[in-house]
Amino acid sequence: MDPIDEQITSTLSDEKPMSFEELLSKLSVSHNTLRLHLDAMAERGEIVKDKRPSKTRGRPRYFYFLTSSL
């Protein structure tokens, strides 16, 4: 597993869904790097990308959490 993927997995290991912004603040990677890794991990089924409606106007937020298989 890629070192950045390992960082993401360990950050999400407490089973609490985290938003992209929360993950970005906890990891020392760029916005684009995190986005690429999260999308790739979601495609492989390692994490779940959950779309939640915004409480205000604007785009919906995505939350990430580990699949039960990890």
Backbone torsions as a table, in degrees:
resi	resn	phi	psi	omega
1	MET	NA	142.5	178.8
2	ASP	-62.9	143.7	179.9
3	PRO	-57.3	-37.7	178.8
4	ILE	-68.6	-39.6	176.2
5	ASP	-61.4	-38.4	177.5
6	GLU	-64.1	-39.9	177.6
7	GLN	-63.2	-42.3	179.2
8	ILE	-63.9	-45.9	-179.8
9	THR	-60.5	-44.5	-179.6
10	SER	-68.6	-33.1	178.0
11	THR	-68.7	-35.4	-179.9
12	LEU	-87.9	1.5	-172.6
13	SER	-68.4	-15.4	179.8
14	ASP	-80.2	5.9	174.9
15	GLU	67.0	11.8	175.6
16	LYS	-95.5	122.3	177.9
17	PRO	-58.6	140.1	-179.0
18	MET	-125.1	143.8	175.8
19	SER	-78.0	166.0	177.7
20	PHE	-57.8	-43.5	-178.4
21	GLU	-63.3	-39.1	177.8
22	GLU	-64.3	-45.2	178.6
23	LEU	-62.4	-43.2	-178.9
24	LEU	-60.6	-37.9	-179.7
25	SER	-71.9	-24.6	-178.5
26	LYS	-91.3	-20.5	-177.2
27	LEU	-110.2	147.8	-179.5
28	SER	-98.1	64.0	176.5
29	VAL	-132.7	163.2	179.6
30	SER	-76.5	163.8	178.8
31	HIS	-55.2	-49.6	-177.5
32	ASN	-66.4	-39.6	179.0
33	THR	-62.5	-45.5	179.4
34	LEU	-63.0	-43.8	179.8
35	ARG	-59.4	-45.6	179.9
36	LEU	-62.1	-44.0	-178.9
37	HIS	-68.5	-41.9	179.1
38	LEU	-63.3	-43.5	179.1
39	ASP	-62.9	-42.5	179.8
40	ALA	-66.0	-41.3	179.5
41	MET	-66.5	-36.4	177.6
42	ALA	-67.1	-39.9	178.0
43	GLU	-63.4	-36.6	179.6
44	ARG	-79.7	-7.2	179.3
45	GLY	82.0	15.6	-180.0
46	GLU	-80.8	-30.2	176.7
47	ILE	-133.4	164.7	177.2
48	VAL	-111.2	134.1	176.6
49	LYS	-106.2	108.0	-173.9
50	ASP	-106.0	119.6	-179.7
51	LYS	-86.0	125.4	179.4
52	ARG	-123.2	137.5	-178.9
53	PRO	-65.2	149.2	178.3
54	SER	-76.7	145.2	177.9
55	LYS	-80.5	-16.0	178.0
56	THR	-125.0	-177.3	177.6
57	ARG	-64.1	150.0	177.4
58	GLY	124.6	-171.8	-177.2
59	ARG	-73.8	152.2	175.2
60	PRO	-68.7	157.1	178.7
61	ARG	-98.7	150.7	175.6
62	TYR	-109.9	139.4	175.6
63	PHE	-120.4	146.5	-175.2
64	TYR	-120.7	141.9	173.7
65	PHE	-153.4	160.5	-178.5
66	LEU	-72.6	147.9	173.1
67	THR	-74.5	160.5	-179.1
68	SER	-70.1	-12.3	-177.9
69	SER	-79.7	-12.9	-179.6
70	LEU	-89.9	NA	NA
